[in-house]
Amino acid sequence: MLAMRARLSGGKISPPIWFILLHSSLFGLALSIGDLLFNFYLVSLGYTVATAGLFSTIGRAAGMLMGIPLGMMIDRIGAQRSLLIGVAVYGVGWVLLLQFTSLWIMIPIQFLIGAAYILTATAVTPLLAGVTNEAQRATIFGWNASATMAVGLAGSVVGGLLPSLAAGLIGVGPQDTAAYRIALMVVVGLSVVAMLPILIRMPPVAHERPHGAAPLPTSLLSMPRLVRFAVAGLLLGMGGGAFLPFQNLFFRDVFLLSDAAVGMVLAWGAMGMGVGGLLGGPVATRLGLRRAATLTRIGAVPAMLLMLTPSLLLSSIGFFFRGLSIAASYPLNDALIMRATPLRQRGIAASMMSVFWSGGWAAAAWTSGIVLEHWGFTPVIIFAALAYLISAVTIYTLRGVEG
């Protein structure tokens, strides 16, 4: 049904779009396995939840510090080449990270991984915008989000089982450092495979806007305008950074689940994100981009608050709908900003969104790591809900954009 809607309203789905979606699926699988297992790996090395927060902060701080130069690089050398560089460096970074146990060596490597991730996440937005027309874009951006996150369903399940499989191969316990290290090497392999679909030639569409529509903006936007576009991303990053770096520890520590059971819960959350990515396009068709992005973002607020309940069932339902709401909203916001940005500035606009998102994530993750050690998860979850609410208001109050 969704594919038919896209073909009818926006023309044929071209091969470059399918290859980008395949890349996103493979890279999303790598991300989900790394996200699940890395905190457990750090704990196996003797580090604490505060260290996990520190590493999440470093990764996002890399995006915050490097985002603007990387955005300029995307506009200079092209989104496709930038995407390939980002994925390659990401994989190499993981190879290096798993060779050391000293924080003083691991921290700069984590910075490199964070910069590579931001380059990858940023470059895919203008690349996908370039190979889609405007009628397709909301739906295809949603598909891309779904492709990246729905595979987290498989990644979380497989990631939860990988330490036990690795432990059986080398004769150690499933929570031994060596078992986690072998399991995390799968991230490297998937990163290599994720490069293959984006090696083909990807020419931009000939006509981005439908006949009779207003032309694309050509005048360069001011820096304050680009900053205003990115504020919702800052708040989204704060909401995510407050909780998501610790989501695996939340379910393991609060509900006393095994690693494999935590993987199943995270897979459930990933399913919600996959569904959300598919819902964004139809909602935008009915309500318009801005209103759809706002309302779906607001949906994350009650979902987060539901996770305060002591019931695993209710908390898991909240976790599912948090992912659904965020996955539905952020591709719509991205599409809204791409529509309002001239072609020559799409790289820098996407990087500004990444920079602000990374900055919000880094600050919230570092702070939450400290808060968790003293007051637990309740204040963290409440803060995340408030950040999502203000982010929705920020999208709704955007002026001078269509949709």
N, C-alpha and C positions, 0 to 999 in steps of 0.2 A: 504493500500500500504506500509506504513512504517513498520507495523507489519510483513507483508510478507517479506519485505527486510531483517528485522532482523532475521527472522526464516531461510531464505535461506542462509544468509551469516554467521550467528553466532550460529545457532542451536536454539533449542526450548527456549522460554521465560519461565523461571522457576517460580514456585509459589513465592519464596522469592522476586523476582524482582517485581511481581505484588503487593505484600504486602508492599514493600518499597514505591512504587509509590502511593499506597492508603494512606499510612502515610503522604507522602509529600503533597498530595492534602488536607488532613484534616488540617495539620499544616499550610500550605500555606493559607488556608481560615482564620485560626485564626490570622495569621500575617497581612493579608490584612485588616481585620476589625480593629485590633489594630492600624495599621499605619494610617488608615483614621481618626479614632475618637480621638486618644490620644491628638493630638495638639488642637483640639476643646475643649477637656476636660480641658486642661491646661488654655486655654483662658477663659473658663467659671469660672475657679478658680481665675481669675484676673491677670494671668501671660501674658507675651508678647512673641513675636516671638523669641526674644533672649533666653528666657527660653526654648522654644521648641528646639532651636539649642543646648542649653546646655544639655538637656536630651538625644538628639540623640548622642551628643559627649560622654556622660557618658556611654551609652550603648555600643558604639563601643570601647571606651577606656577600658572597661572591657574585651572585646575580645582581645585587644592589650596586656594588662597586663597578662591575664590569658591564652592566647592561647597556649603558649609553654607548660606550665604544663598540660593543658588539652589534648594537643596532645600526650604528654608522657603517660598520663592516658589511652588514647584510645589504644595506642600500648601495654599497660600493661594489661588492663582488657578486651579489645576487643571493637570493634566499636558498636556492637549491645547493649551491656550493657550500654555503654557510652551514646548512643542515648536515651535510656529509661530514664536515669538519667537526661539528659538535658531537655527533654520534661516535666518531672515531676517538676523539679525545676522552669522551665519557668511558668508553670501554677500556682504554689504556689506563685511565685513572683508577678504575677498580682493580686492575691487575697490580698496580703499584700499592694501593691501599692495603691489600690483603697480604702483603709481604712483611709488614711491620706491625709492632704492638706499642711502640712509644708514641704518646700523644704529640710530642714535638715534631715527629716526622709525619704522623697521620693527618695532623691539622692542615698543613699546606696542601697535601694531596686531596683532602676533602674540599678545600677551596677550589682546586682545579676541577674536580668533579662537578661542583656546584656551578662553576662558570660554564662548563660544557653542557650541563643540563639546561641552563637558561638560554644558551645559544640555540640549542635544539628546540626547546619549547617556543622560543621567539620566532625563529626562522620559519617554522611550519605555518605560522599564521599568514604572513604575506605570500608565501608560496601557494598556499591553498586559495587565498584570495585571488591570486593571479590566474589560476586555472579554472575558476568558477565564474559564472555570471551572477548578477545581483539577485535574480529570481531563485537561483539555487542556493545561495550562500548560507542562509540561516539553517537550512536543512543539512547541507554538507558539513558546515562547522559543527553541528550537533552530531552528525555521524562520526566525525573525526574525534570529538570528545568521547563518544561512546566507544569507538574503536580502541582508544587509549586506555579507557578505564574499565570497560566490560571485561577485557581480558584479565583484569585484576581478579575476577572470579576464578579463572584457571590459575593465575599466578599465586593467589593466596592459598589455594588448595595444594597446588604442587609445591609451593614454597614451604608450607607447613610440613610436608612429607619429606622434603629433600634432606634435612639434617639426619633423620632416622635412616634413610637409605644410605647416605654417606657414612654414617656411623657403622652400619653393618658391613660396609666394604672395607673399612680400615680397623674395625674391632675396637671402637671407643664408644662412650656414652653419647646419646643423641643431643645432649647439651654441651658436649665438649667443643672447645675452640676449633679443633681440626675438622670436626664434622661441619660446623658452620662455615669454615673457610672454603671447604670443597663445594658446599651447597651454593655459596655466593659466586663461585666461578661460573655458574650458569648465567649470571648477569652479563658476564663478558661475552660468552658465546652468543647470546641473544642480541647483544649490541652489534656484533659483526654481521649477523644475518639481517638485522634491521636496516643496514646500509644498502643492501642489494636492490630493494624496490625503487630507491630514489636515484639510481644511477642512470635511468633512461632520460631522454630529452623531454622537457616539459615546457612547451611553448605556451604563452599566455593566451587567453581567449581573445577572439577578434573584437567582440562587442560585449562589454561588461554590463551595460545598462540597456534595458528594453527600449525599443523605438518610442520616442515621444517623452521619455523620462528626462528629468533634469540632468545635465551633464555632470561628470565627475568634477569635484573641486580641483582647481589647478593652482590657486594661490597658496603659498606655503603658510602653514599655521604657526602662530606664535608659540613660544615655549610655555607661557602660562596656560594657553589653550590645551596643549598636549598634556600638561600636568593635570589640568582639570579632568581630562578624559581618564587619567590613570588613578584618580583618588579612590574609585570604587574597588580597584585592584588592591590598593593598599589595605583597605578594610577587609577585603576577602582574604588576603594573606594573613592578617592578624587573627581572623577567626580560625583559619586552617592551622596556622602555626601554633596557636594556643593548645590545640588538642591532637591533631593528626600525627605529630612525631611520637606521641605517646599512646596512640590508639591500641597498639598491640599490648603494651604494658597495662593499659586500663582494663582490658578484658582478662588478661592473665592474672593480675593482682586483685582486682575487685571481685571477680567471679571465680577465681581459682581454676582457670582453664589450662589445659595442656597446650603446647605449641601447636599441635595439629588442630585442636579445637579452636584456638585463636585464628588459625588460618581459615577455618570454615566460616567464622563470624566475619572476618575481613572480606571473604569471598561474597558473603551475603551483602555487605556494604557495597562491594564492587558491582554486584548485580543491580543495585539501586542506581549507581552512577551510570551504568550502561543504559538502563531504561530511561533515565533522565535525559541523556544525550539525544535519544531518539524522539523525545517528547517536545524538545525545544522548537523545532521547525514548525510543527502543526500549531502550537500555541502562538508562535509569532505570526503565522498566517492569519489567525483569527483576531489577535489583539494588537499587532504591530510589535516591532522589535523592542522599543523602550519599555512599553507596559509589560510585555511578556517577561523581559529580563528582570524587571522589578518584582513582579508577583512571584515568579519562581524563586528568586533570591529570598524573599520574605518567608517562603515555606521552610527554609532551613532553621528558622528561629524556634518554632514549637518542637521541631524534630530534635534539636540539640537539648532542649529542656526536658524532653522525655527520657533522655539518657541519665537524668538525675535519679530516676526511680531505682529501687534496689532489686528489681526484677530483671533477670537476664533477657526474658522474652520482650518486655517493653523497651528495654534499653537497645536491644537489637533492632526493633521496629524503628525507633528513633534514628539509629545509625543508618538504616536503609534509606529513610526519607531525607535525612541530611544529605546523603550522597546524591539522591535523585534530584533534589532541589538545586544543589550547587552545579551539578553536571548539566542541568537544563538551562541554568541562567548564564553561566560564564561564556559559553559559545555565542549566545545571543548578544551579550555585551561586546564581545570581540567583533562580531559582524557589524554591530551598530557603529563602532569606532572606525572600522575599516571603510565603511560607507562614507563617513564624514571626513576621511583623510585622503589627500592627493597621493597619487601613486609614488611620487618621489619621496614621501615621508612615511610610508607604511612600515618600513623597517624600524625607524626611530620611534614611531608611535607604538608599535608592538613592544619594542624594548622598554619604553617608558612604563607601559603596563606591567611588564615583567619586573622592572626595577622596583616599582612601588610595591608590587605583590611580594617580591623577595624581601624588601625592607620590612614590611609588615610581618611577614612570616618569621624573619630572623629575630626581630625584637620580641615577638610574642613567644617564640619557642624558648629563647633564653630565659625570659621572665617566668614562663610556665614551669620550666625545669626546676627553678628555685622554689616557686610556689608549691609545687607538688610535694616536695620533700617536707614542707612544714604544714600545709593545710589540705593536701589531697586534691581530688579532681573536681570537687563541687565549684569552687571559685573559677576554675579554668573553663568549665563548661558554660557557666553563666556569662563569662566574658566573651566566649566565642559566639554565643547567641546574640549578645548586644552588638558585636562587630558586624555580624551578618545583617542585622536590622538596619544599622546606620548605612551599610553598604547599599542596601536596597533603596533607601531614601536618596542616596547620592546619585544612583542611576536615574531615578525618577525626576530629579531636579536638573538634569542636564538640559541645557538650552542650545538652540541652534543646530540640532541634529534631527534628521528625518527619522520617522518610525515611532 
